[in-house]
Amino acid sequence: MPASERATPGPTFPSPQPTPTAPPAVRRARHAAVWSLLALIGLCLAWELWLAPLRPGGSWLALKALPLCLPLAGFLKNRMYTYRWVSLLVWLYFTEGVVRAWSDRPPSNWLAMAEIALCLVLFTACTAHIRLRLRKAPAAPAASAAAS
């Protein structure tokens, strides 16, 4: 068999690095953030399309759920930057919830109170996740410096 027809080995890739497991508190904060974000998206859609829309048949205000869909990929990839900016974005939804809880009639004001609660859970989970990960981070460089 000529040399040009022989199978050449494919590129070799290094074996994947074992990923360190996150402490349970970090995992709980991450899960709380993901679930509260998903619940907030569901609430925004259900509220403006079926439960208490501004106009019968639904309203365009349901589009307020779109900005909440953006951080889903960052949450699932566990990107610290996403947790940081979501902890700021959530205050817009909190403000809307406070205004509508004060000014709307039932059942819309009850949904607004649920939005307020979900925003507080999301903010708390994001800030807890950030603080716990940053607390864990300085230990890694110090351990590698001591090993060398």
Secondary structure, 3 states (H helix, E strand, C coil): CCHHHCCCCCCCCCCCCCCCCCCHHHHHHHHHHHHHHHHHHHHHHHHHHHHCCCCCCCCHHHHHHHHHHCHHHHHHCCCHHHHHHHHHHHHHHHHHHHHHHHHCCCCHHHHHHHHHHHHHHHHHHHHHHHHHHHHHCCHHHHHHHHHC
